[in-house]
Amino acid sequence: MGCATRTIKCVLLIFNTLWAIFGILLLLLAGFGWEAMPQHYAIGFIALGCVILLTALFGCFGSVRESARSLWTYAVMLLIILVLTIVFICLNTRDVFKNYAVQEVNGLWEQEMTSPGAMDQKQIVYECCGRMGPDDYLLAGRVTPSSCCKESNCINPLNIYMDGCLAKIEQAFSNEALTTQISEWVLLGLNIVVLAMSILLAIHYTNQRRRFNY
């Protein structure tokens, strides 16, 4: 059991280090993507990132200090995350970010008609022009803006981006649903394995303390 215990401790330490990094990445994603996703998603990512960091702290502390109490707390927190993951898989609406980005482009195009320059950032980032294409500006009686061209040089017609921003955004988010599904199931599987290992380790240290007290 000693070798198995050490193996489980090492696995838990490695997992919780990666878990903590994942929590930090979620916080960074929420911070940098605050304007690029629905606010309730950003708030959810911040809350999840904090919970993951706290969970990783309990896991590392319980493994290193061989604390049964910390490990039981860690197991309960993992169980809560496991339940929340299952609920999220069942209720999650696919293509959330793509739909939000498409809605945002439509809103920016409406602003562009009254406030020129509203589309500039999207056109530079996605290398696109207009909502459906560069002809949108011609139909609106507008000159093609520099943000629609490579290196902001529209003198050469070949520099103009021919794809509309809606098409480029749909292309950019085309694999969102598949990536999300894979991430969800990988996270669920890891949670189940680590939960089982943490419970085994907590039981071992609980029994060890009982024998020591006797």
ChimeraX attribute file (.defattr): number of C-alpha atoms within 10 A of each C-alpha:
attribute: neighborCount
match mode: 1-to-1
recipient: residues
	/A:1	7
	/A:2	7
	/A:3	8
	/A:4	10
	/A:5	16
	/A:6	13
	/A:7	12
	/A:8	18
	/A:9	21
	/A:10	15
	/A:11	16
	/A:12	24
	/A:13	20
	/A:14	12
	/A:15	17
	/A:16	22
	/A:17	17
	/A:18	13
	/A:19	21
	/A:20	21
	/A:21	16
	/A:22	15
	/A:23	24
	/A:24	17
	/A:25	15
	/A:26	21
	/A:27	22
	/A:28	15
	/A:29	15
	/A:30	22
	/A:31	14
	/A:32	11
	/A:33	14
	/A:34	15
	/A:35	11
	/A:36	14
	/A:37	17
	/A:38	15
	/A:39	13
	/A:40	10
	/A:41	15
	/A:42	21
	/A:43	15
	/A:44	15
	/A:45	20
	/A:46	21
	/A:47	15
	/A:48	17
	/A:49	24
	/A:50	17
	/A:51	17
	/A:52	23
	/A:53	20
	/A:54	16
	/A:55	23
	/A:56	25
	/A:57	19
	/A:58	22
	/A:59	28
	/A:60	23
	/A:61	16
	/A:62	25
	/A:63	26
	/A:64	13
	/A:65	10
	/A:66	17
	/A:67	18
	/A:68	22
	/A:69	14
	/A:70	19
	/A:71	27
	/A:72	22
	/A:73	17
	/A:74	25
	/A:75	24
	/A:76	16
	/A:77	20
	/A:78	23
	/A:79	16
	/A:80	12
	/A:81	19
	/A:82	19
	/A:83	13
	/A:84	14
	/A:85	18
	/A:86	15
	/A:87	11
	/A:88	12
	/A:89	16
	/A:90	9
	/A:91	9
	/A:92	13
	/A:93	10
	/A:94	14
	/A:95	17
	/A:96	15
	/A:97	17
	/A:98	22
	/A:99	15
	/A:100	14
	/A:101	21
	/A:102	18
	/A:103	12
	/A:104	17
	/A:105	21
	/A:106	17
	/A:107	13
	/A:108	20
	/A:109	19
	/A:110	14
	/A:111	14
	/A:112	16
	/A:113	14
	/A:114	9
	/A:115	11
	/A:116	13
	/A:117	16
	/A:118	17
	/A:119	26
	/A:120	19
	/A:121	12
	/A:122	21
	/A:123	25
	/A:124	18
	/A:125	10
	/A:126	18
	/A:127	20
	/A:128	28
	/A:129	30
	/A:130	29
	/A:131	23
	/A:132	16
	/A:133	19
	/A:134	21
	/A:135	17
	/A:136	16
	/A:137	18
	/A:138	12
	/A:139	9
	/A:140	9
	/A:141	9
	/A:142	12
	/A:143	11
	/A:144	17
	/A:145	20
	/A:146	19
	/A:147	24
	/A:148	29
	/A:149	23
	/A:150	16
	/A:151	11
	/A:152	13
	/A:153	15
	/A:154	17
	/A:155	10
	/A:156	9
	/A:157	9
	/A:158	11
	/A:159	15
	/A:160	24
	/A:161	22
	/A:162	17
	/A:163	19
	/A:164	21
	/A:165	28
	/A:166	23
	/A:167	15
	/A:168	20
	/A:169	18
	/A:170	16
	/A:171	12
	/A:172	12
	/A:173	16
	/A:174	13
	/A:175	12
	/A:176	16
	/A:177	16
	/A:178	12
	/A:179	11
	/A:180	15
	/A:181	14
	/A:182	11
	/A:183	12
	/A:184	15
	/A:185	14
	/A:186	11
	/A:187	14
	/A:188	18
	/A:189	13
	/A:190	13
	/A:191	18
	/A:192	14
	/A:193	10
	/A:194	18
	/A:195	22
	/A:196	15
	/A:197	18
	/A:198	27
	/A:199	17
	/A:200	17
	/A:201	25
	/A:202	24
	/A:203	15
	/A:204	16
	/A:205	20
	/A:206	18
	/A:207	13
	/A:208	12
	/A:209	13
	/A:210	10
	/A:211	9
	/A:212	8
	/A:213	7
	/A:214	5
